[in-house]
Amino acid sequence: MSEIDPAAEDRGERARKLFAGPIAFLKSAPALQHLPAPSVPEIAFAGRSNVGKSSLLNALTNRNGLARTSVTPGRTQELNYFNVGNPLVFRLVDMPGYGFAKAPKDVVKKWRFLVNDYLRGRQVLKRTLVLIDSRHGFKDVDREVLEMLDTAAVSYRVVLTKADKIKASELAAVHAATEAEARKHPAAHPEVIVTSSEKGMGIAELRTAVLEAVES
């Protein structure tokens, strides 16, 4: 039986308290000149438009309406900032969803420029969490984003969402395949976190992982 790491246990409790404390929407940034001053660490969330990013952010922060879920996937084309802690400890950055089929080409192009410039130039960005739908696994558009992150040398970690929507046996297979693919990428964290916003699965682990990245 393996011993529990006291430091990890302590971080988990600190993460729980931090996410139970003050969290507030700061601003939406449609372009880089609108970003807040790079004064604290940032953790960014990336994912396809229908991956459940807003639901996961709401579950993570234990607040129903913090991140607004849009009826039209791909509508949000701005970087949305949320302050965590008072005094401020770090910021969550909700990046615009990608891979939306109905979006005009100029919108897709704008997304690429905004996200690429943010990823490459943001010194305080500690980690990007790339969300993948458990029911579908990696799609080509996800792989493009991983390559973008690899090229930008941005540390990232893959998070599976909607884990309650598939059978346990299927989930185990998707988890194993996702970790195997993540390990092929130089900037990726080797371990994948499995979550369900509805059931609360993996949320405590994700909170701890966020704090670990902030403190690294």
N, C-alpha and C positions, 0 to 999 in steps of 0.2 A: 504493500500500500504506500503510495507516494505521499510525501509530506506536503502540507499546504504552505505555499510561499507567503510569509507574513507581509512582505512588501506588496504583493499582488492583491492579497486580501484587503490591506489598508487602502490601496488604490481603488478597489471596487466600492468600498464604503464611501470614500471621498467623492467618487464619481456619482454615486447615488444621491448624496447630499447636494452636490453641485447642480445636478439636473432637476432636483426638487426645489432649488432656490430660484432667484430672479433670472428670467430669460425674457428678452424683449426684442421685437422687430426693430432694426435700426434704420435701414434704407434699402431701396432698389437702385442698382447701378447699371444703366443702359450702356455705359462706355467706361473705359479705364479711368478717365479723368474724374469720374464720379465716385471712385472707390474711397472708402474711409482711410484715414492715415494708418500706415502699417505699424501700429503700436503694440499689438498683441498677436499671439499665434492664431492661425486660421485653419479650420478643417472644412474641406469642400465636399459636397455631395454631387455626384454625377450619375446619370442613368437615362435610359430611354424614356420617352414621354409617358408611357403607361406602366412604368415599372413599380409604381407605388412609393415614389420618393417623398411626396408630401405626407402620406400616411405614416411612413417610417419616421420622418422628422417629428411629427406630432406625437408618435409613441415614445420616441427617444426622450423628448422633452416633457412627456406626460401632460401635454396640453392639446386639446381637441382642435383649436383653430389657429395654431401658430403659423403653420404653412398651409396656404390655401390650395385645395385640390381643384384643378381646373376641369371643366366639362370638356373643353376642347384641348386635346393633347398638343403640346408644343406652343401653347399660347404665350407662356412666360418666356420672354427673351431678354431677361435681365438677371444680374447676379443679386440675389436677395440675401441681405446680411442680418444676422441675429446675434445680439450680445448675450453672453453667458456669464453669470456671476455679478455680484455687486459687493465690493469693487470688481471691475471687469477682469475676467480671467482669460477668456478666449472668445472667438467668434465662429459661428457656423455659417457657411456660405452655401446657399441653395443655388446650384448652377442650372441654367435652362436645360430642359430635357432635349435629348437628341433623337434622331431616327424617325421623325414624324413625316409620314408619306405625303400629307396634304399641304405641308408648308411650301410657300413659294421659294424658288431657288435663291433669291436675294436674301430671304430670311435665314436660310440654311448657311449661306455664305457669311452673313453677319454673325451668326452663332459661332462658326468656326474661328473667325477673326477674334471675337471677344474672348472666347474660352482659351484659345491658343495663346493669346497675348497675356491673359491673366495667369495661366499655368506657367508660362516661361518667365514672367517678370515679377512674380509676387514672392518676395523674400520670406515673408512670414507664413507662407503656406506650408504647413507641417505635413499634411497628408490629405489625399483625395480618396474618398470612399466611392467605389464604382459599384452601383447596384445592378444586379442581374436577376431577372425573374426566374424563380426555381422551375416554373413550368416549361420554360423555353431554353434555358441555358444560354451560352454565348451565341450571339448573332454576329454577322460580319461587321455591322456598324459598331458593336461593342469592341470588337478586335481592333478596329480603326482607332477608337478612343484609347485603348491600352497602348497601342503603338505611339500615339500622340504623347501620352504620359511618359512612356519609356524615353522617347526622343527629348522631351523637356526635362528629363531626369527628376521627375516629381514622384516622391514616394506615394504609393497607393495600395489600397487593400480592397479586395472584392467582397461584397456582401450579397448573399442570396436573399431575395424577398419572397413573400407570399408562400412560405414553406408549408403552411397549413392547407394549401390548395391541391397538394398531390400526396399520394400514398407514401408511407415511411420508406418502403423499399425503393421506390423511384427517387425519393429525396436523397437517400444514401448514395445512389448511383450518380445523381447530378452533382452532389457535394464532392464526391471523389473525382469526377471528371473535371469539375471546375477548379479544384485545387491542382490537379495535374497540369491544366492549362496555365494557371496563374504562375506556376513554378518555371514556366518557360520564359517569363518576362523579367528582365533584370530589375525593374523598379517596383515590382509587385511584392507585397508581403506574402509569404508562403502559405499562411493559414487563412481560410475563408470562413467568415461568420455567417451562420444560417439564422434567418429571422422570420418572424411573422408579426406584423403590426397588430393584427386582430387578436392573436392569442398571447402576445407578449413574449414569444419565444426569441431568445437571443438578445433581447433589449438590454439587459443588465451587462452582458458580455460586450455589447457594442459601446455602451457608455464607458466602460472601463478601457476599451481599446481607443476611444476618442481621447480620454484623459492621458493615456499612455503616450499617444502621439504628440499631444500638446506638451508634455513634460520631457520628451526625448530631445 
